[in-house]
Amino acid sequence: MDLVAKIVKRGFKSIKKIKIVWNRWILRPYYYFRHKNVPIYQNPTSNELMNIEKNLKLLGVKVKQALLSNTELEEFKNNFRFPDDYHGGKDGGVWDEKIFEHFIAYKFCKLDKFSQDDVYVDIACSGSPWVKILREKGYQAYAIEFELQK
């Protein structure tokens, strides 16, 4: 069966080659072009982390260490599915970091203990699918994004 017949019979999503080409030749270059002048993220050094913690404490923010389980993170990833193209996709460079941020929010807001009356608000969501995923799970969740006027 030729490519056109496959597309007519099964649709575009069934053609793996198109997805690979789309990701490799269109999405990835677009992602890199869009971020070409942005400084490359580097993990903070131990000294930088200590300075961040010190400055937060000076502002009155309580800081405590947390031990998180890889098993819990994997369970979270299985229960809360994010779109394949989220933040440039799994090969985009920040996929794991963004999922980890949502995992942290889930853990520290104790979303697993939320009742029907509790409300979760994602402020500065920047088009994140997190609230949509939560709503699909039955949470009362809302997203707020601010747009600065020039």
Number of C-alpha atoms within 10 A of each C-alpha: 7 6 12 11 10 13 14 9 11 11 11 15 10 12 13 10 12 13 13 11 11 12 18 13 11 11 16 16 13 14 14 13 11 10 11 11 8 9 7 8 8 6 8 10 9 9 9 11 12 12 12 13 16 14 12 13 12 10 9 9 11 9 10 6 5 7 5 11 9 9 9 12 16 12 11 17 16 10 11 17 12 18 12 11 13 16 19 17 18 13 14 16 12 15 17 14 11 14 20 15 11 15 19 14 13 14 16 11 12 10 15 10 9 13 11 8 7 11 12 16 12 15 11 12 15 12 11 16 14 20 20 15 17 16 13 12 12 11 20 17 18 16 17 13 12 9 8 5 4 3
